[in-house]
């Protein structure tokens, strides 16, 4: 389900991309790969926190994928 708020839609898509990148991996393992605390990763996935640019870059590098969804259509 798409969000009516364009900013909310970016957050939703980012979380979906992150969930897909993590797959079956444990959250602690994914967080360790990215060099971030697992509670930070959990907060992002739950929609309780936005990653700052540094955290986003660490996640993309650690998980070897692009997470930022770009502009919602």
LUMTOR-958010 format. One record per residue (C-alpha): residue number from 0; x, y, z; residue in three letters. Coordinates in Angstrom, 2 decimals. Layout:
BEGIN
NUM | X | Y | Z | ala;
...
***
This chain:
BEGIN
0 | 0.00 | 0.00 | 0.00 | unk;
1 | 1.41 | 3.36 | -1.02 | unk;
2 | 1.59 | 6.27 | 1.37 | unk;
3 | -0.33 | 9.42 | 0.42 | unk;
4 | 2.54 | 11.48 | 1.80 | unk;
5 | 5.49 | 11.57 | -0.64 | unk;
6 | 7.99 | 11.71 | 2.25 | unk;
7 | 6.25 | 8.82 | 3.94 | unk;
8 | 6.38 | 6.90 | 0.68 | unk;
9 | 10.17 | 7.33 | 0.49 | unk;
10 | 10.45 | 6.02 | 4.06 | unk;
11 | 8.20 | 3.06 | 3.24 | unk;
12 | 10.16 | 2.17 | 0.11 | unk;
13 | 13.48 | 2.55 | 1.92 | unk;
14 | 12.30 | 0.14 | 4.63 | unk;
15 | 11.13 | -2.34 | 1.98 | unk;
16 | 14.48 | -2.14 | 0.19 | unk;
17 | 16.29 | -2.63 | 3.49 | unk;
18 | 14.14 | -5.65 | 4.42 | unk;
19 | 14.83 | -7.19 | 1.01 | unk;
20 | 18.58 | -6.58 | 1.34 | unk;
21 | 18.64 | -8.18 | 4.78 | unk;
22 | 16.60 | -11.16 | 3.64 | unk;
23 | 16.92 | -14.07 | 6.07 | unk;
24 | 19.99 | -12.61 | 7.76 | unk;
25 | 19.75 | -11.85 | 11.47 | unk;
26 | 19.40 | -8.13 | 12.24 | unk;
27 | 22.52 | -8.21 | 14.40 | unk;
28 | 24.50 | -9.74 | 11.54 | unk;
29 | 23.24 | -7.14 | 9.07 | unk;
30 | 24.01 | -4.35 | 11.52 | unk;
31 | 27.51 | -5.73 | 12.10 | unk;
32 | 28.15 | -5.80 | 8.34 | unk;
33 | 27.17 | -2.15 | 8.16 | unk;
34 | 29.02 | -1.14 | 11.31 | unk;
35 | 25.92 | 0.17 | 13.05 | unk;
36 | 24.07 | -0.79 | 16.21 | unk;
37 | 21.29 | -3.34 | 15.73 | unk;
38 | 18.84 | -1.09 | 17.58 | unk;
39 | 19.38 | 1.58 | 14.91 | unk;
40 | 18.60 | -0.93 | 12.19 | unk;
41 | 15.50 | -2.10 | 14.04 | unk;
42 | 14.24 | 1.48 | 14.48 | unk;
43 | 14.62 | 2.15 | 10.74 | unk;
44 | 12.79 | -1.04 | 9.81 | unk;
45 | 9.96 | -0.23 | 12.22 | unk;
46 | 9.59 | 3.28 | 10.78 | unk;
47 | 10.54 | 4.89 | 14.08 | unk;
48 | 13.70 | 6.52 | 12.74 | unk;
49 | 15.16 | 7.89 | 9.52 | unk;
50 | 18.76 | 6.95 | 8.80 | unk;
51 | 21.11 | 9.89 | 8.46 | unk;
52 | 23.28 | 9.98 | 5.33 | unk;
53 | 26.20 | 8.34 | 7.14 | unk;
54 | 24.06 | 5.44 | 8.33 | unk;
55 | 22.50 | 5.06 | 4.89 | unk;
56 | 25.95 | 4.93 | 3.29 | unk;
57 | 27.12 | 2.34 | 5.85 | unk;
58 | 24.05 | 0.21 | 5.19 | unk;
59 | 24.45 | 0.38 | 1.40 | unk;
60 | 28.14 | -0.45 | 1.63 | unk;
61 | 27.76 | -3.19 | 4.25 | unk;
62 | 24.83 | -4.85 | 2.50 | unk;
63 | 26.29 | -4.19 | -0.97 | unk;
64 | 23.12 | -2.70 | -2.41 | unk;
65 | 21.32 | 0.54 | -3.21 | unk;
66 | 18.64 | 1.32 | -0.64 | unk;
67 | 17.51 | 4.88 | -1.42 | unk;
68 | 14.37 | 4.56 | -3.57 | unk;
69 | 14.68 | 7.91 | -5.29 | unk;
70 | 11.76 | 10.20 | -5.91 | unk;
71 | 8.33 | 8.64 | -5.54 | unk;
72 | 6.19 | 8.90 | -8.64 | unk;
***
